[in-house]
Amino acid sequence: MFVIDDGGVGQLPQEFVIDEAVPEPATVPHLLHSGVDRWGNEEFLLHDGAALTWREVERRSAGLAKGLLSLGTTKGSRIGILMPNSSDWIVAFLAVTRIGALVSPLSTFQQSHELHRALAFADIQILLCRDRFLAHDYREHLEQIAGLSRHTGHELFLPTHPHLRHIVVWGDSDR
């Protein structure tokens, strides 16, 4: 049984208590597959009025994971996620963890110089991001990386961000 013990303040409501053992090994992908087996067509996530079932989230994360694998992602790769709280963020997180790659969540409130520093110091190899959020235009922020605007190849090779190889953008973009 899973119980939150926060100094005696409370426990999970009974409908959230599961009297079964956690699947072994208790990794995020195993927990997702266990949830699909148990609650497949029930709601997993409700965001902005749209509901996704366990099965839909599993299918979407599997599709994104395949795309990441095609970009060369392997176990231990460092993947940055620059998105607001959303179903896309959850799917991206699940896709990255099912490969065994490492998730580096990035703040959506970072300014250009902060984003560039975070990308460089975290040695992020692939960045998954929204095109914009609130007053932030991430395409504009990213284009300030030295050499990115002149880059025309499939894989990135940037002197200031030597590990960054791909940027995948969700949203409207002509780039």
N, C-alpha and C positions, 0 to 999 in steps of 0.2 A: 504494500500500500504506500502511495506517495503522499506525504504530509508536509506542509510548509510549517516549519517551527521557527517563528520569528520572535522568540522570547515569550511565547505563550499568548500572543495576540490573536492567533486564529489558525484555522485549518482550511484546506480546500473544501468547497461545497461538495457534498456527497456525489453529485453527478460527474465530478471530475476525478474521483478516487477510483483507481484501478487496482483490483485485488490480485493481479497476475504479475508474474515475474517480468522484469525488464529483459528484452531479448539480449542474448550474448552474441557477439560483443555489443555493448551499448554505444554504438556510433550513431551519428546523425542519419546516415543512409539506412542503417538497420532499423532505427526508430521510424523513419518514414515508411519503409516497406512494411513494417509491422502495422502501422496505422492504415496503410492502404488495404492490407489483408483484413483488418478488423472493421474499418469504417469507409471503405472505398468510395462510395457515392454520397457520403455525408459531407457537409461543409467542413472544410479545413480552415478557410480564411474568408473573411468578409471585409472588403476595403472599398471605400468610395461607392457603396451600393452594389458592387459586383461580388458575387460569391464564387469561390473555387472549391471544388471537392478535393479530397485526398488524392483521388486518381488523376485529376487534372493537374494538380501541382506536381505529382510524380512524373507525369508525361512531359510537362513543360520543362521540368528540371533535367530530365533525361535528354531531351532535345538540345538544351543549352549545353549540357555536359558533352554531348557528342561534338558540338561546334567548338567547344574549348579544346577538346582532344585533338581536333583537326588543326588547331592553331599551335599544337605542340605542348599543351598543358600536360603535366605528369604529376604524380604524387610528390608533394613538396613544393610545387610551383607556387609563387606568390601572386595572388589575384586581388586587385583592389576593386572595391565596390563603392562607387560614388553616386548614391541615389537616395532620395527621401524614403521614409518608411512607406512601403507599398508592397503590392503583390509581386512586382518585378524584383524588389530587393530580396524577398523570401525565396523566390525561384532561383535567383542568382546564387544566393547563399547555399541552397540545397544542391545546386549543380556543382559548385566548386567543392563542397565537402564530399560529394559522392565520388569524386575523382581522387580525393585524398590530398588535394591542393590546400593551401593555406589562405584564409580570408583575411584581407586587410580592409576593414571598413574605414571609409574616409568621411569626414564631416562635410555635409552639404553647405556649411556656412564658411568654409575656407575661402580666402581670397587667393588670387593667382599665385603669389609668391609662397603662400602656405601650402597650396596644393603641389606646386613644383617641388618644394622641400620634402613633403611627405612621400611623393612618388620616388624621389631619389633615395631618401634614407631608408625606406621600407623595401627597396630593391624590387619594386612591383614589376612583374613581367607582362601582365595583361591587366588593363583597366576596363572595367565594365561601368558605364555611366549613363546617366540621363543627359539629354542635350541641354536642358535648363531646369531650374527649380527656383521659384520665387524670383528674386532679382538677379540671380546668378546664371550667367550664360557659360556653361562649362566648355563648350566648343571654343569660345573666345579665350577663356582661361588657358586651355590646353594649347592653343595656337601660339601662345607667348613662349612656349618651350623652344629654346634655340634649335633651329634646324627643322622643326616639324612642318612649318608652312611650305618648305621647299622639298619635302620628302614625297616621292612618287611611287616607291616600291611597295611590295606586299608587307614586308616586315620592316619595322622601324629600327634604325641604327642612329641613336642620338648621343652626342658626346656628353651632354649633361645628365642623361638618364640612360646609362649603358645597359641596364637590364630590361627596360621597357621595350617590348617588341610589338604589341598590338593594343589598340584602343577600340573598344566596341561601344557604339553609342545607340541608345534607345531614343526615339523621338524623331521629329522632323529635322532632316538635314540634307543639304545638297552636296555634302562633302563625303 
